[in-house]
Amino acid sequence: MTVLIRTIGKREYAYLVRRSGGRTVQTYLGPTARADVAAKVAALREEGSIPSQFHRFFWDTDPAAIDLHRHAAYVIGRLLEIGSLRAVWWLQLQYPTSTILQVLASSKGLSDRSRRFWSAWFEVSRAS
């Protein structure tokens, strides 16, 4: 899901955009001048991004530019390698465990030490 802001005349209107099968569905949220719409837009934008407490783990890139779905392997690999336990807890809220385990098994950016630790943590017999 993403938020789309359209300007019509001198006013801005917010839409929630999501994929449904092979098509794009837009849901009208309202004019951005309304306080409740502006708060909902801010919450939706924060929900789909990396929380500010984890920005320090992405020092080499702009955390706001990271798309959690498109860059899932990058985000998971980085947080498994240098993140905190709180960051991994957040990962488990964002991604299914099967996705995390797939990155654990296939990521070339994970050190052997991290791979062994997280394999034991997730009770994986062998992740190579």
Phi and psi in radians as a Rosetta constraint file:
Dihedral C 1 N 2 CA 2 C 2 CIRCULARHARMONIC -2.552 0.35
Dihedral N 2 CA 2 C 2 N 3 CIRCULARHARMONIC 2.877 0.35
Dihedral C 2 N 3 CA 3 C 3 CIRCULARHARMONIC -1.863 0.35
Dihedral N 3 CA 3 C 3 N 4 CIRCULARHARMONIC 2.307 0.35
Dihedral C 3 N 4 CA 4 C 4 CIRCULARHARMONIC -2.015 0.35
Dihedral N 4 CA 4 C 4 N 5 CIRCULARHARMONIC 2.275 0.35
Dihedral C 4 N 5 CA 5 C 5 CIRCULARHARMONIC -1.917 0.35
Dihedral N 5 CA 5 C 5 N 6 CIRCULARHARMONIC 2.134 0.35
Dihedral C 5 N 6 CA 6 C 6 CIRCULARHARMONIC -1.951 0.35
Dihedral N 6 CA 6 C 6 N 7 CIRCULARHARMONIC 2.396 0.35
Dihedral C 6 N 7 CA 7 C 7 CIRCULARHARMONIC -1.799 0.35
Dihedral N 7 CA 7 C 7 N 8 CIRCULARHARMONIC 2.127 0.35
Dihedral C 7 N 8 CA 8 C 8 CIRCULARHARMONIC -2.184 0.35
Dihedral N 8 CA 8 C 8 N 9 CIRCULARHARMONIC 2.010 0.35
Dihedral C 8 N 9 CA 9 C 9 CIRCULARHARMONIC 1.202 0.35
Dihedral N 9 CA 9 C 9 N 10 CIRCULARHARMONIC -2.137 0.35
Dihedral C 9 N 10 CA 10 C 10 CIRCULARHARMONIC -1.929 0.35
Dihedral N 10 CA 10 C 10 N 11 CIRCULARHARMONIC 0.149 0.35
Dihedral C 10 N 11 CA 11 C 11 CIRCULARHARMONIC -1.917 0.35
Dihedral N 11 CA 11 C 11 N 12 CIRCULARHARMONIC 2.651 0.35
Dihedral C 11 N 12 CA 12 C 12 CIRCULARHARMONIC -1.949 0.35
Dihedral N 12 CA 12 C 12 N 13 CIRCULARHARMONIC 2.422 0.35
Dihedral C 12 N 13 CA 13 C 13 CIRCULARHARMONIC -2.186 0.35
Dihedral N 13 CA 13 C 13 N 14 CIRCULARHARMONIC 2.469 0.35
Dihedral C 13 N 14 CA 14 C 14 CIRCULARHARMONIC -1.830 0.35
Dihedral N 14 CA 14 C 14 N 15 CIRCULARHARMONIC 2.443 0.35
Dihedral C 14 N 15 CA 15 C 15 CIRCULARHARMONIC -2.307 0.35
Dihedral N 15 CA 15 C 15 N 16 CIRCULARHARMONIC 2.513 0.35
Dihedral C 15 N 16 CA 16 C 16 CIRCULARHARMONIC -1.688 0.35
Dihedral N 16 CA 16 C 16 N 17 CIRCULARHARMONIC 2.161 0.35
Dihedral C 16 N 17 CA 17 C 17 CIRCULARHARMONIC -1.983 0.35
Dihedral N 17 CA 17 C 17 N 18 CIRCULARHARMONIC 2.285 0.35
Dihedral C 17 N 18 CA 18 C 18 CIRCULARHARMONIC -2.532 0.35
Dihedral N 18 CA 18 C 18 N 19 CIRCULARHARMONIC 2.823 0.35
Dihedral C 18 N 19 CA 19 C 19 CIRCULARHARMONIC -1.661 0.35
Dihedral N 19 CA 19 C 19 N 20 CIRCULARHARMONIC 2.399 0.35
Dihedral C 19 N 20 CA 20 C 20 CIRCULARHARMONIC -2.307 0.35
Dihedral N 20 CA 20 C 20 N 21 CIRCULARHARMONIC 1.744 0.35
Dihedral C 20 N 21 CA 21 C 21 CIRCULARHARMONIC 1.183 0.35
Dihedral N 21 CA 21 C 21 N 22 CIRCULARHARMONIC -2.127 0.35
Dihedral C 21 N 22 CA 22 C 22 CIRCULARHARMONIC -1.757 0.35
Dihedral N 22 CA 22 C 22 N 23 CIRCULARHARMONIC 0.142 0.35
Dihedral C 22 N 23 CA 23 C 23 CIRCULARHARMONIC -2.126 0.35
Dihedral N 23 CA 23 C 23 N 24 CIRCULARHARMONIC 2.819 0.35
Dihedral C 23 N 24 CA 24 C 24 CIRCULARHARMONIC -1.764 0.35
Dihedral N 24 CA 24 C 24 N 25 CIRCULARHARMONIC 2.294 0.35
Dihedral C 24 N 25 CA 25 C 25 CIRCULARHARMONIC -2.043 0.35
Dihedral N 25 CA 25 C 25 N 26 CIRCULARHARMONIC 2.255 0.35
Dihedral C 25 N 26 CA 26 C 26 CIRCULARHARMONIC -1.943 0.35
Dihedral N 26 CA 26 C 26 N 27 CIRCULARHARMONIC 2.305 0.35
Dihedral C 26 N 27 CA 27 C 27 CIRCULARHARMONIC -2.011 0.35
Dihedral N 27 CA 27 C 27 N 28 CIRCULARHARMONIC 2.188 0.35
Dihedral C 27 N 28 CA 28 C 28 CIRCULARHARMONIC -1.256 0.35
Dihedral N 28 CA 28 C 28 N 29 CIRCULARHARMONIC 2.225 0.35
Dihedral C 28 N 29 CA 29 C 29 CIRCULARHARMONIC -1.740 0.35
Dihedral N 29 CA 29 C 29 N 30 CIRCULARHARMONIC -0.601 0.35
Dihedral C 29 N 30 CA 30 C 30 CIRCULARHARMONIC 2.304 0.35
Dihedral N 30 CA 30 C 30 N 31 CIRCULARHARMONIC -3.132 0.35
Dihedral C 30 N 31 CA 31 C 31 CIRCULARHARMONIC -1.246 0.35
Dihedral N 31 CA 31 C 31 N 32 CIRCULARHARMONIC 2.427 0.35
Dihedral C 31 N 32 CA 32 C 32 CIRCULARHARMONIC -1.219 0.35
Dihedral N 32 CA 32 C 32 N 33 CIRCULARHARMONIC -0.199 0.35
Dihedral C 32 N 33 CA 33 C 33 CIRCULARHARMONIC -1.249 0.35
Dihedral N 33 CA 33 C 33 N 34 CIRCULARHARMONIC -0.401 0.35
Dihedral C 33 N 34 CA 34 C 34 CIRCULARHARMONIC -1.305 0.35
Dihedral N 34 CA 34 C 34 N 35 CIRCULARHARMONIC 2.397 0.35
Dihedral C 34 N 35 CA 35 C 35 CIRCULARHARMONIC -1.105 0.35
Dihedral N 35 CA 35 C 35 N 36 CIRCULARHARMONIC -0.706 0.35
Dihedral C 35 N 36 CA 36 C 36 CIRCULARHARMONIC -1.181 0.35
Dihedral N 36 CA 36 C 36 N 37 CIRCULARHARMONIC -0.624 0.35
Dihedral C 36 N 37 CA 37 C 37 CIRCULARHARMONIC -1.229 0.35
Dihedral N 37 CA 37 C 37 N 38 CIRCULARHARMONIC -0.749 0.35
Dihedral C 37 N 38 CA 38 C 38 CIRCULARHARMONIC -1.073 0.35
Dihedral N 38 CA 38 C 38 N 39 CIRCULARHARMONIC -0.688 0.35
Dihedral C 38 N 39 CA 39 C 39 CIRCULARHARMONIC -1.178 0.35
Dihedral N 39 CA 39 C 39 N 40 CIRCULARHARMONIC -0.694 0.35
Dihedral C 39 N 40 CA 40 C 40 CIRCULARHARMONIC -1.165 0.35
Dihedral N 40 CA 40 C 40 N 41 CIRCULARHARMONIC -0.711 0.35
Dihedral C 40 N 41 CA 41 C 41 CIRCULARHARMONIC -1.078 0.35
Dihedral N 41 CA 41 C 41 N 42 CIRCULARHARMONIC -0.776 0.35
Dihedral C 41 N 42 CA 42 C 42 CIRCULARHARMONIC -1.089 0.35
Dihedral N 42 CA 42 C 42 N 43 CIRCULARHARMONIC -0.745 0.35
Dihedral C 42 N 43 CA 43 C 43 CIRCULARHARMONIC -1.145 0.35
Dihedral N 43 CA 43 C 43 N 44 CIRCULARHARMONIC -0.715 0.35
Dihedral C 43 N 44 CA 44 C 44 CIRCULARHARMONIC -1.172 0.35
Dihedral N 44 CA 44 C 44 N 45 CIRCULARHARMONIC -0.653 0.35
Dihedral C 44 N 45 CA 45 C 45 CIRCULARHARMONIC -1.197 0.35
Dihedral N 45 CA 45 C 45 N 46 CIRCULARHARMONIC -0.667 0.35
Dihedral C 45 N 46 CA 46 C 46 CIRCULARHARMONIC -1.207 0.35
Dihedral N 46 CA 46 C 46 N 47 CIRCULARHARMONIC -0.625 0.35
Dihedral C 46 N 47 CA 47 C 47 CIRCULARHARMONIC -1.125 0.35
Dihedral N 47 CA 47 C 47 N 48 CIRCULARHARMONIC -0.609 0.35
Dihedral C 47 N 48 CA 48 C 48 CIRCULARHARMONIC -1.628 0.35
Dihedral N 48 CA 48 C 48 N 49 CIRCULARHARMONIC 0.314 0.35
Dihedral C 48 N 49 CA 49 C 49 CIRCULARHARMONIC -2.347 0.35
Dihedral N 49 CA 49 C 49 N 50 CIRCULARHARMONIC 3.027 0.35
Dihedral C 49 N 50 CA 50 C 50 CIRCULARHARMONIC -1.332 0.35
Dihedral N 50 CA 50 C 50 N 51 CIRCULARHARMONIC 2.239 0.35
Dihedral C 50 N 51 CA 51 C 51 CIRCULARHARMONIC -1.047 0.35
Dihedral N 51 CA 51 C 51 N 52 CIRCULARHARMONIC 2.590 0.35
Dihedral C 51 N 52 CA 52 C 52 CIRCULARHARMONIC -1.041 0.35
Dihedral N 52 CA 52 C 52 N 53 CIRCULARHARMONIC -0.490 0.35
Dihedral C 52 N 53 CA 53 C 53 CIRCULARHARMONIC -1.171 0.35
Dihedral N 53 CA 53 C 53 N 54 CIRCULARHARMONIC -0.285 0.35
Dihedral C 53 N 54 CA 54 C 54 CIRCULARHARMONIC -1.864 0.35
Dihedral N 54 CA 54 C 54 N 55 CIRCULARHARMONIC 0.061 0.35
Dihedral C 54 N 55 CA 55 C 55 CIRCULARHARMONIC -1.052 0.35
Dihedral N 55 CA 55 C 55 N 56 CIRCULARHARMONIC -0.527 0.35
Dihedral C 55 N 56 CA 56 C 56 CIRCULARHARMONIC -1.088 0.35
Dihedral N 56 CA 56 C 56 N 57 CIRCULARHARMONIC -0.414 0.35
Dihedral C 56 N 57 CA 57 C 57 CIRCULARHARMONIC -1.381 0.35
Dihedral N 57 CA 57 C 57 N 58 CIRCULARHARMONIC -0.184 0.35
Dihedral C 57 N 58 CA 58 C 58 CIRCULARHARMONIC -2.096 0.35
Dihedral N 58 CA 58 C 58 N 59 CIRCULARHARMONIC 0.882 0.35
Dihedral C 58 N 59 CA 59 C 59 CIRCULARHARMONIC -1.168 0.35
Dihedral N 59 CA 59 C 59 N 60 CIRCULARHARMONIC -0.414 0.35
Dihedral C 59 N 60 CA 60 C 60 CIRCULARHARMONIC -1.615 0.35
Dihedral N 60 CA 60 C 60 N 61 CIRCULARHARMONIC 0.047 0.35
Dihedral C 60 N 61 CA 61 C 61 CIRCULARHARMONIC -2.571 0.35
Dihedral N 61 CA 61 C 61 N 62 CIRCULARHARMONIC 2.935 0.35
Dihedral C 61 N 62 CA 62 C 62 CIRCULARHARMONIC -1.471 0.35
Dihedral N 62 CA 62 C 62 N 63 CIRCULARHARMONIC 1.938 0.35
Dihedral C 62 N 63 CA 63 C 63 CIRCULARHARMONIC -1.039 0.35
Dihedral N 63 CA 63 C 63 N 64 CIRCULARHARMONIC -0.493 0.35
Dihedral C 63 N 64 CA 64 C 64 CIRCULARHARMONIC -1.215 0.35
Dihedral N 64 CA 64 C 64 N 65 CIRCULARHARMONIC -0.378 0.35
Dihedral C 64 N 65 CA 65 C 65 CIRCULARHARMONIC -1.536 0.35
Dihedral N 65 CA 65 C 65 N 66 CIRCULARHARMONIC -0.078 0.35
Dihedral C 65 N 66 CA 66 C 66 CIRCULARHARMONIC -1.463 0.35
Dihedral N 66 CA 66 C 66 N 67 CIRCULARHARMONIC 2.172 0.35
Dihedral C 66 N 67 CA 67 C 67 CIRCULARHARMONIC -1.607 0.35
Dihedral N 67 CA 67 C 67 N 68 CIRCULARHARMONIC 2.095 0.35
Dihedral C 67 N 68 CA 68 C 68 CIRCULARHARMONIC -1.084 0.35
Dihedral N 68 CA 68 C 68 N 69 CIRCULARHARMONIC -0.486 0.35
Dihedral C 68 N 69 CA 69 C 69 CIRCULARHARMONIC -1.506 0.35
Dihedral N 69 CA 69 C 69 N 70 CIRCULARHARMONIC -0.833 0.35
Dihedral C 69 N 70 CA 70 C 70 CIRCULARHARMONIC -1.192 0.35
Dihedral N 70 CA 70 C 70 N 71 CIRCULARHARMONIC -0.611 0.35
Dihedral C 70 N 71 CA 71 C 71 CIRCULARHARMONIC -1.872 0.35
Dihedral N 71 CA 71 C 71 N 72 CIRCULARHARMONIC 0.547 0.35
Dihedral C 71 N 72 CA 72 C 72 CIRCULARHARMONIC -1.028 0.35
Dihedral N 72 CA 72 C 72 N 73 CIRCULARHARMONIC -0.781 0.35
Dihedral C 72 N 73 CA 73 C 73 CIRCULARHARMONIC -1.106 0.35
Dihedral N 73 CA 73 C 73 N 74 CIRCULARHARMONIC -0.692 0.35
Dihedral C 73 N 74 CA 74 C 74 CIRCULARHARMONIC -1.117 0.35
Dihedral N 74 CA 74 C 74 N 75 CIRCULARHARMONIC -0.853 0.35
Dihedral C 74 N 75 CA 75 C 75 CIRCULARHARMONIC -1.100 0.35
Dihedral N 75 CA 75 C 75 N 76 CIRCULARHARMONIC -0.827 0.35
Dihedral C 75 N 76 CA 76 C 76 CIRCULARHARMONIC -1.117 0.35
Dihedral N 76 CA 76 C 76 N 77 CIRCULARHARMONIC -0.822 0.35
Dihedral C 76 N 77 CA 77 C 77 CIRCULARHARMONIC -1.061 0.35
Dihedral N 77 CA 77 C 77 N 78 CIRCULARHARMONIC -0.753 0.35
Dihedral C 77 N 78 CA 78 C 78 CIRCULARHARMONIC -1.127 0.35
Dihedral N 78 CA 78 C 78 N 79 CIRCULARHARMONIC -0.770 0.35
Dihedral C 78 N 79 CA 79 C 79 CIRCULARHARMONIC -1.286 0.35
Dihedral N 79 CA 79 C 79 N 80 CIRCULARHARMONIC -0.521 0.35
Dihedral C 79 N 80 CA 80 C 80 CIRCULARHARMONIC -1.222 0.35
Dihedral N 80 CA 80 C 80 N 81 CIRCULARHARMONIC -0.606 0.35
Dihedral C 80 N 81 CA 81 C 81 CIRCULARHARMONIC -1.340 0.35
Dihedral N 81 CA 81 C 81 N 82 CIRCULARHARMONIC -0.830 0.35
Dihedral C 81 N 82 CA 82 C 82 CIRCULARHARMONIC -2.223 0.35
Dihedral N 82 CA 82 C 82 N 83 CIRCULARHARMONIC 0.057 0.35
Dihedral C 82 N 83 CA 83 C 83 CIRCULARHARMONIC -1.365 0.35
Dihedral N 83 CA 83 C 83 N 84 CIRCULARHARMONIC 3.082 0.35
Dihedral C 83 N 84 CA 84 C 84 CIRCULARHARMONIC -1.718 0.35
Dihedral N 84 CA 84 C 84 N 85 CIRCULARHARMONIC 3.024 0.35
Dihedral C 84 N 85 CA 85 C 85 CIRCULARHARMONIC -1.121 0.35
Dihedral N 85 CA 85 C 85 N 86 CIRCULARHARMONIC -0.609 0.35
Dihedral C 85 N 86 CA 86 C 86 CIRCULARHARMONIC -1.102 0.35
Dihedral N 86 CA 86 C 86 N 87 CIRCULARHARMONIC -0.656 0.35
Dihedral C 86 N 87 CA 87 C 87 CIRCULARHARMONIC -1.151 0.35
Dihedral N 87 CA 87 C 87 N 88 CIRCULARHARMONIC -0.686 0.35
Dihedral C 87 N 88 CA 88 C 88 CIRCULARHARMONIC -1.215 0.35
Dihedral N 88 CA 88 C 88 N 89 CIRCULARHARMONIC -0.618 0.35
Dihedral C 88 N 89 CA 89 C 89 CIRCULARHARMONIC -1.067 0.35
Dihedral N 89 CA 89 C 89 N 90 CIRCULARHARMONIC -0.756 0.35
Dihedral C 89 N 90 CA 90 C 90 CIRCULARHARMONIC -1.092 0.35
Dihedral N 90 CA 90 C 90 N 91 CIRCULARHARMONIC -0.709 0.35
Dihedral C 90 N 91 CA 91 C 91 CIRCULARHARMONIC -0.991 0.35
Dihedral N 91 CA 91 C 91 N 92 CIRCULARHARMONIC -0.738 0.35
Dihedral C 91 N 92 CA 92 C 92 CIRCULARHARMONIC -1.190 0.35
Dihedral N 92 CA 92 C 92 N 93 CIRCULARHARMONIC -0.397 0.35
Dihedral C 92 N 93 CA 93 C 93 CIRCULARHARMONIC -1.401 0.35
Dihedral N 93 CA 93 C 93 N 94 CIRCULARHARMONIC -0.487 0.35
Dihedral C 93 N 94 CA 94 C 94 CIRCULARHARMONIC -1.545 0.35
Dihedral N 94 CA 94 C 94 N 95 CIRCULARHARMONIC -0.621 0.35
Dihedral C 94 N 95 CA 95 C 95 CIRCULARHARMONIC -2.197 0.35
Dihedral N 95 CA 95 C 95 N 96 CIRCULARHARMONIC 2.593 0.35
Dihedral C 95 N 96 CA 96 C 96 CIRCULARHARMONIC -1.154 0.35
Dihedral N 96 CA 96 C 96 N 97 CIRCULARHARMONIC 2.621 0.35
Dihedral C 96 N 97 CA 97 C 97 CIRCULARHARMONIC -1.009 0.35
Dihedral N 97 CA 97 C 97 N 98 CIRCULARHARMONIC -0.594 0.35
Dihedral C 97 N 98 CA 98 C 98 CIRCULARHARMONIC -1.082 0.35
Dihedral N 98 CA 98 C 98 N 99 CIRCULARHARMONIC -0.628 0.35
Dihedral C 98 N 99 CA 99 C 99 CIRCULARHARMONIC -1.199 0.35
Dihedral N 99 CA 99 C 99 N 100 CIRCULARHARMONIC -0.737 0.35
Dihedral C 99 N 100 CA 100 C 100 CIRCULARHARMONIC -1.097 0.35
Dihedral N 100 CA 100 C 100 N 101 CIRCULARHARMONIC -0.766 0.35
Dihedral C 100 N 101 CA 101 C 101 CIRCULARHARMONIC -1.151 0.35
Dihedral N 101 CA 101 C 101 N 102 CIRCULARHARMONIC -0.603 0.35
Dihedral C 101 N 102 CA 102 C 102 CIRCULARHARMONIC -1.128 0.35
Dihedral N 102 CA 102 C 102 N 103 CIRCULARHARMONIC -0.750 0.35
Dihedral C 102 N 103 CA 103 C 103 CIRCULARHARMONIC -1.159 0.35
Dihedral N 103 CA 103 C 103 N 104 CIRCULARHARMONIC -0.708 0.35
Dihedral C 103 N 104 CA 104 C 104 CIRCULARHARMONIC -1.004 0.35
Dihedral N 104 CA 104 C 104 N 105 CIRCULARHARMONIC -0.691 0.35
Dihedral C 104 N 105 CA 105 C 105 CIRCULARHARMONIC -1.357 0.35
Dihedral N 105 CA 105 C 105 N 106 CIRCULARHARMONIC -0.517 0.35
Dihedral C 105 N 106 CA 106 C 106 CIRCULARHARMONIC -1.968 0.35
Dihedral N 106 CA 106 C 106 N 107 CIRCULARHARMONIC -0.225 0.35
Dihedral C 106 N 107 CA 107 C 107 CIRCULARHARMONIC -1.206 0.35
Dihedral N 107 CA 107 C 107 N 108 CIRCULARHARMONIC 2.263 0.35
Dihedral C 107 N 108 CA 108 C 108 CIRCULARHARMONIC -1.488 0.35
Dihedral N 108 CA 108 C 108 N 109 CIRCULARHARMONIC -0.209 0.35
Dihedral C 108 N 109 CA 109 C 109 CIRCULARHARMONIC -1.491 0.35
Dihedral N 109 CA 109 C 109 N 110 CIRCULARHARMONIC -0.109 0.35
Dihedral C 109 N 110 CA 110 C 110 CIRCULARHARMONIC -1.550 0.35
Dihedral N 110 CA 110 C 110 N 111 CIRCULARHARMONIC 2.344 0.35
Dihedral C 110 N 111 CA 111 C 111 CIRCULARHARMONIC -1.286 0.35
Dihedral N 111 CA 111 C 111 N 112 CIRCULARHARMONIC 2.804 0.35
Dihedral C 111 N 112 CA 112 C 112 CIRCULARHARMONIC -1.065 0.35
Dihedral N 112 CA 112 C 112 N 113 CIRCULARHARMONIC -0.648 0.35
Dihedral C 112 N 113 CA 113 C 113 CIRCULARHARMONIC -1.091 0.35
Dihedral N 113 CA 113 C 113 N 114 CIRCULARHARMONIC -0.831 0.35
Dihedral C 113 N 114 CA 114 C 114 CIRCULARHARMONIC -1.135 0.35
Dihedral N 114 CA 114 C 114 N 115 CIRCULARHARMONIC -0.728 0.35
Dihedral C 114 N 115 CA 115 C 115 CIRCULARHARMONIC -1.060 0.35
Dihedral N 115 CA 115 C 115 N 116 CIRCULARHARMONIC -0.757 0.35
Dihedral C 115 N 116 CA 116 C 116 CIRCULARHARMONIC -1.145 0.35
Dihedral N 116 CA 116 C 116 N 117 CIRCULARHARMONIC -0.754 0.35
Dihedral C 116 N 117 CA 117 C 117 CIRCULARHARMONIC -1.060 0.35
Dihedral N 117 CA 117 C 117 N 118 CIRCULARHARMONIC -0.904 0.35
Dihedral C 117 N 118 CA 118 C 118 CIRCULARHARMONIC -1.229 0.35
Dihedral N 118 CA 118 C 118 N 119 CIRCULARHARMONIC -0.492 0.35
Dihedral C 118 N 119 CA 119 C 119 CIRCULARHARMONIC -1.126 0.35
Dihedral N 119 CA 119 C 119 N 120 CIRCULARHARMONIC -0.730 0.35
Dihedral C 119 N 120 CA 120 C 120 CIRCULARHARMONIC -1.179 0.35
Dihedral N 120 CA 120 C 120 N 121 CIRCULARHARMONIC -0.703 0.35
Dihedral C 120 N 121 CA 121 C 121 CIRCULARHARMONIC -1.063 0.35
Dihedral N 121 CA 121 C 121 N 122 CIRCULARHARMONIC -0.804 0.35
Dihedral C 121 N 122 CA 122 C 122 CIRCULARHARMONIC -1.564 0.35
Dihedral N 122 CA 122 C 122 N 123 CIRCULARHARMONIC 0.107 0.35
Dihedral C 122 N 123 CA 123 C 123 CIRCULARHARMONIC 0.985 0.35
Dihedral N 123 CA 123 C 123 N 124 CIRCULARHARMONIC 0.838 0.35
Dihedral C 123 N 124 CA 124 C 124 CIRCULARHARMONIC -1.700 0.35
Dihedral N 124 CA 124 C 124 N 125 CIRCULARHARMONIC 2.236 0.35
Dihedral C 124 N 125 CA 125 C 125 CIRCULARHARMONIC -1.153 0.35
Dihedral N 125 CA 125 C 125 N 126 CIRCULARHARMONIC -0.738 0.35
Dihedral C 125 N 126 CA 126 C 126 CIRCULARHARMONIC -2.699 0.35
Dihedral N 126 CA 126 C 126 N 127 CIRCULARHARMONIC 2.047 0.35
Dihedral C 126 N 127 CA 127 C 127 CIRCULARHARMONIC -2.030 0.35
Dihedral N 127 CA 127 C 127 N 128 CIRCULARHARMONIC 1.926 0.35
